[in-house]
Amino acid sequence: MHLIDIERLKDIAISAGERILEIYQRTDFSAITESKADHSPLTLADKASHEYIVSHLAMIYPEIPIFSEEGRQIPYAERKDWNWFWLVDPLDGTKEFLKRNGEFTVNIALVERQTVILGVVYAPVLGTLYYGSGQEGAFKQERGKAAEAIRVNGKTGQRIAVGSRSHGSEEEAQALKQYDVVEQIAIGSSLKFCLIAEGKADVYYRHGPTMEWDTAAGQAVVEAAGGKVLDINGQKCIYNKPSPLNSSFVCTGF
């Protein structure tokens, strides 16, 4: 395994978050937003975060390729032989960014072949950092405070479900009936994974497509905290697929 300095990764995520906040604090968003090919919003903040993360990862780990949402969409023929790569979402939750609710994150994950093995999730407005790996476990660190180990709570019943603030569906509501859910909360971006990792929620079901960079860092944190992220066939979600599109999945803390 590559020797990865988690402290340097944390610093990269936090510094990227600072660049996002510089733009987030502007009064007029209309001048900083455009549409991508799929009509989803792209902001100057996405671009600034992407450029910072990619340049610093490439400088520190030049031998590890990078696959970023805002970077060149690298064809599978080029990716298929990668043993290691960084999977990056420089601003996860652009809709939450534009709503100014603070529920967006910077996501950096390390993938070994098809398995995510390390992840960092940083929420710039909240000043909260989550990170984890199979070797070291999972941690939460508030701005100005020491990191604390986190763990899923393993509830056997009366569970709390967490869902998307912007992408809820009737299919999700139906799927949750099998998990003895007594309360539901909504939050944006990969913070849903993090709530499960720290035991504040128990199950997150996502119906319909997401992209690999949306889920990788969150999955790493959840798994490091003792949880699971499974696809619709009950198999662990994998990465570097021919298409970076994910199927429906369920994330659990039990």
HELIX and SHEET records of a PDB file:
HELIX    1   1 ILE A    6  TYR A   24  1                                  19    
HELIX    2   2 SER A   30  ILE A   32  5                                   3    
HELIX    3   3 LEU A   44  ILE A   60  1                                  17    
HELIX    4   4 TYR A   76  ARG A   79  1                                   4    
HELIX    5   5 THR A   94  LYS A   99  1                                   6    
HELIX    6   6 GLU A  170  ALA A  175  1                                   6    
HELIX    7   7 LEU A  176  TYR A  179  5                                   4    
HELIX    8   8 LEU A  191  ALA A  197  1                                   7    
HELIX    9   9 GLU A  212  ALA A  224  1                                  13    
SHEET    1   A 2 THR A  33  SER A  35  0                                        
SHEET    2   A 2 PRO A  41  THR A  43 -1                                        
SHEET    1   B 7 ILE A  66  SER A  68  0                                        
SHEET    2   B 7 TRP A  84  ASP A  92  1                                        
SHEET    3   B 7 THR A 105  GLU A 112 -1                                        
SHEET    4   B 7 THR A 115  ALA A 123 -1                                        
SHEET    5   B 7 THR A 128  SER A 133 -1                                        
SHEET    6   B 7 GLY A 137  GLU A 142 -1                                        
SHEET    7   B 7 GLU A 148  ILE A 150 -1                                        
SHEET    1   C 2 ARG A 159  SER A 164  0                                        
SHEET    2   C 2 VAL A 181  ILE A 187  1                                        
SHEET    1   D 3 VAL A 203  ARG A 206  0                                        
SHEET    2   D 3 PHE A 249  THR A 252 -1                                        
SHEET    3   D 3 LYS A 228  ASP A 231 -1                                        
SHEET    1   E 2 THR A 210  MET A 211  0                                        
SHEET    2   E 2 LEU A 245  ASN A 246 -1                                        
END                                                                             
